[in-house]
């Protein structure tokens, strides 16, 4: 579900399919009908299991610190589709979407919802004409609708198991999809990847005559975004922008840009001791657990979570059970939401409950830290409701 898309589809009489249909034929045909609005732009294309959004925010912030005007296409939304397309980290407006959808209403090629949104993003970003555009792949990379680009460079942040029904069961399969964003004679910046993924990426890069810039060191400077994984993401952005800007790159401006970079739902403290984090797979949950231990050692942790179906929920639960014995599982309004009862039944904790996203979450102890996680879609719903579930935390 792409929050807010149906409003514009209904308003302009645009039809698209909510299903996932990997492949580039439809989006290429639709963009051709639109005059190929993605041609002639300076793109950076980012794929990866985790870290795409944070790395995009870091790259954008460094470029903006150098006085560049930057466009972004993020996935998924924080609140709705407007914040998925941004200029200098500010969401585009309804008039921008109206102009794009008016053009898309004339397109004859049948599209999925995400292909429709991707085409709208290219139209809007062409109209806004920023200096650079940072594009986050939606799923995988090779057959993702964003992969029609000829970018300045690609970035692959991380590779672990995800979307196995579409990307394959092995790390090698998934790496093949991610590495599909590598373009001929264009560099690719990569994070710390599993050996099997690394081999696949290097093989594809060699076939494309693409230079591989591997980043292993953590960024040593100050960051708003917490966690060791964010220090790696910051290093990825540093190397990428250093290559993009060349002689114009200034370390002082890059340091300033990284220090200011932020993104919602990345270990974000929305109220005192209430943290929202969009971890939703085994690898990102492991990173979350490490970050909790770093920032809240010896404190009681209350996990509030909901998941989308298809996730490795047993591994996720096991990791979170290592740091907490108190869980609240949330039933939230999304057709793909996993019933909270499943999580409740598999959870080994003795202190656990089920609530709906419109319930008020009780406050138990001042010394307790509440971590809300499991699904960006859940976090988005709670934010749209003005965090009403946390009314008692607001009033503490």
N, C-alpha and C positions, 0 to 999 in steps of 0.2 A: 504494500500500500504506500503510495506517495501522497503524503498529506497536503491537501490543497489543490491537487491536480484536477480532481473531478469538477471543481468549481469552474475552472477555465474551460474544460472540455464541454461542459453543459452550456456555458455562456456562448461559446463559439461553434458549437455543433461539431466538435472534433471527436472522432472515434479512435480508440486504441484498445489493445488487449492487455489485461492485467497479468498475463502469464509471462514466464521467463523463457525466451527463445534466443539462445546464444547464436551469434552469427552477424556478419557485417553487410550482407546483401541488401537487406531492407533499409538500413540507415544510410548506406551509400546511395541508394536509389532516391530516397527522400531528400537527402542533402543536395543531390544533383538537381532535383526539381526546384529547390530553393536557391539555386545558383552557387552552391558550395560555399556557404558562409564561413566554413572553417579553414578555407585556403588563405594563405598569406599572413597568418597570425603567428606570433612567437609563443609556442607552447612548451610547457614542461609536463610530462605525463608520468603519473605516479601509480604504481601497482604494489600490492603486498597484502599479506594476511592481516597484519596489524601495523599501525603507525602511519598509515597514509594521511589521515586528516591532520595529525600533529606535524608531520613533515611538511605538508602543504602550507600549514600556518607558519612554520619556521621560514620556509623559502619565501613566502609572501612578505613576511615581516622584514627579512633582510633586504629584499628588493625595495620595499617601501622606505626603509631607512636610507637607501641610496637615492631617494627621490623619484623612484619609478612608480607608475600607476599600474596596479596589479588586479587582474580578474581571477576569480576562482570558481570552480565547479566542484562542489562537495557532494558526498553520498554516504549515508542518507541525510535527511534533514534533521535539524535540531528542533525547530518548531513546525515549519512547513516549507514548501518549495521555494519561497522567497529567499531563505537563508542558504539554500543550496547553490545559488548563483550570487556572487558578491563582487563588488568593486571596492578595492582598498579596504576589504574586510567588512563592508557594510552591505546588507542584503539589498537586492534590487527591488523595485516597487511593482505594484499591480499594473501600472501603465506599461511597464516594460514587458510584462507577460502578455498583456492584451495585444500589443503590437506583434509579438512573436506568434501568438495563437491565431491571430487574424491571418497570418501568412500560412501557418500550418493547416488551417481549415481547408486550404486549396490543394493540399498535397494528396495525391491519389494512392501512393504506396501505403499499404497497411503497416502499422507500427505497433509495437508494444508500448506500455506506459513509459518504461525507462528510455526507450528509443525516442519517444515523443519529447520527454524532458531533455534528453541530450540534444536533440535538434533545436529545441527552444533555447537552451543554453548557448549554442553556437550562434544563433541569430542575435540574441541579446548581447553577447560578448563582442560580436562584430560591430554592432551598433555603438557600443560603449568605447570600443577601440583602445583598450589599455595597452601599456608597453609590453607586458608579459601576461600570459594566462596559465594558471596552474590547474591542471585537470586531474581529478582523482578517478581512477577506474572503479566501476560499480561492482563487478564480480569477475574474478580471474584477471583477464587482460586480453589475451589473444582474440577472443570472440566477443569481448565486451563492446558495447556500441560506441564507447569513447575511442576505440582503437582505429579510428579513421584518420588519425592525426599524423602529421609529419613534424614531430616535435624537435626542439633544439636538443633535448636530451630526455632520457628515461631515468626513473628512479624506482628501484625495487627495494622496499623497506625490510621485509621479512617474509619468510615462507614457512607455513605449517599447515596442518590439515584443516580444511574448511570446505563447505559446499561440495562434498565428495560426490553427490549425485550428479553434479554438472562438471566438476573439475577432475574427478578420478580419485581413486582410493590411496594412491601412493604420493609421497613427497615429490618424486620425479615427475609424475603426471601434473601435479599442481604447479611445479616450477616451469614446466613446458608452457602452461597457460600464462603464467606471470611474465615469463621471458618473451612472450609474444608481442609485448609492447616495444621491444628493442627494434630500432630501425637502422637501415643500412647507413654505415659511415657516421652514425650519431652515438655519442658516448652514453654509457649506462652507469649510474652510481648505485652501488648495492650495499646493503647492511650485512650484519652477521647472519649468514645462511647455513643451513645444514649441509654437510658435505655432498650428499646426493643432489641437492638443489643447486649447489655451487657448480657442480660438474655440468649440469644441464644448462645453466645460465651461460657459462663460459663457452660451451659448445655452440649455442645459438648466437652468442656475440661474435664468435669466430666466423661463423657462416655469414654474418651481416657486416663483417669488418668493423665491428663496433668496439671501441676501447672500453674496458671495464675498470671503473674506479672503485675499489673496495674500501669500505670504511669500517674500521674495527675499534678505533679509540673513542672514548667518551669525551664529549665536550666538557671543558673544565670551568667554563664561565657560569654566571648566574642565570637561572631560568625560573619563570613563574610555574611552568609545568613540572610536576614532581615525578621522580622515579628514574632509575638507571636507564630504562629503555628510552626515556625522553632525551637523555644526554647523547645516546646514539643517534636518535632522530635529528637532534640539533647538529651533530657532526655531518650527517648526510646532507642537510640543508646548506651547511657551510661549504662543503666540497662542491655541491651543485652550483651554488650562486657564484662561487669563486671562478668556476669554469665558464658560467654564463656571462659574467661581467668582465672577465679578463683584467685588463689594466685598470679598469674603473673600480674594481673591488677594493674596499677599504676595511681593514680589520676592525677599526674602532666603530664604524657604522654597522658592521655585521654583528659585533658584540652587543651593541645597543638594540638592534633589531631583535636578536634572539632573546634578550632580557625582557622585552616587551611582549613577546608572542604569547597568545593564549588561545584556547579553544574550549568550548563548552563540553562538559561531561568527561573531561580527562582529569580525574582526581580533583574535581571542582568542589570546593567547600561552599555550598549554597546557603547554609546556616551554620553557626558554630557547632562543630563536631558532627555535621551531617554532610557526607561526601557523596557526590554523584560521580560514578565512573562507568563508562560505556563498555567495559570488558564483556565479551560475549562468546569467547571460545577458550579452549584450554590454555593456549599460549598467552593470551592477554590476561586471563584470570591469574595465571602464575605470576605475571609481571605485577598485577594488582596486589597480590599477596605479599610480594617482596616490598612494594611501596608502602603498604600498611605497616609492615614490620619496621621499616625504616623510620616512618613518621609517627607511629603510635605504639612504641614498644611498651609492653607490660600494661596495656590498657584493655578494658573489656570491649569487644567488638560485636556489634549487632548487624547481621547481614540481612538486608531487604532486597529481594530479587524476584525477577520474572524472566522467562526465556521465550524465545521464538522456537517453534518446533524444528527438529533437525539438528540441534546442537548436541554435543557430547556432554549431556547434562550430568552423567555419572562422574566423569573426570572433573567437571566444574565443581560439583558438590564436594567431592573428596578434597580438592585443593582448599576450598573455603572452610571446610570442617577442621582444617589444621590450625585455623586462627580464631575460630568462633564456635561457641556452643549454643548461640541463640540466633534463630532464623525466623524471618517473616516472608512468606511466599505470596506473591501478588497475582491475582487474576486480573488481567487488563484487556481492554477492548481492542483487539487486533485479531483478524481471522486466522493468523498464523501463530497466535500465542499458545504456548504449552500450558495445559491445565495445571494450576498450582498444586492440585492434589497429587499429581505424579511426583513433583519435586518433594512435597511433604512426605510422601510414602517412602521415598528412597533416602531421605535425609536421616542420618543416624542420631542427630541431636535430640536431647530430651526436652529442650525448651524451643518450641516451634509453633507457628500458627499460620493460618491462611487469612488474607484480607483481600478486599476488592480495591481497585485504585481510587475509588471515591470515599473509602473509609478514612477516618482520622487515626493516624498512627500514635499510639500512646507513648509518653516519655517515661522511661523506667528509672534511669539513674543519670546524674549529672556527669559522672566519670565515664559513661559509656559513649563510644564513637559509633555512629550509624553509617554504614556503607551501603549505598543503593546501587545495584549493578545488575548485569545479566542481559540487558537489551537496550540499545539506543532508542528503540521505539517506545519502550516503557518510560524511559527517562524523559523523552519528548512529551508524552502524554501528561506526565506529572508536572512538567514545566508549563504546558498549555493550561493546566488547571490552576496555575499560579501556586503550585506546591501546596494545594489545600490539604493534602494528606498530612502535611507537616505543620499544620496550624499550631499545634502545641509546642513544637520546636521554635516556631517564629516568636511565640509569646514568652519564651523562657526568660 
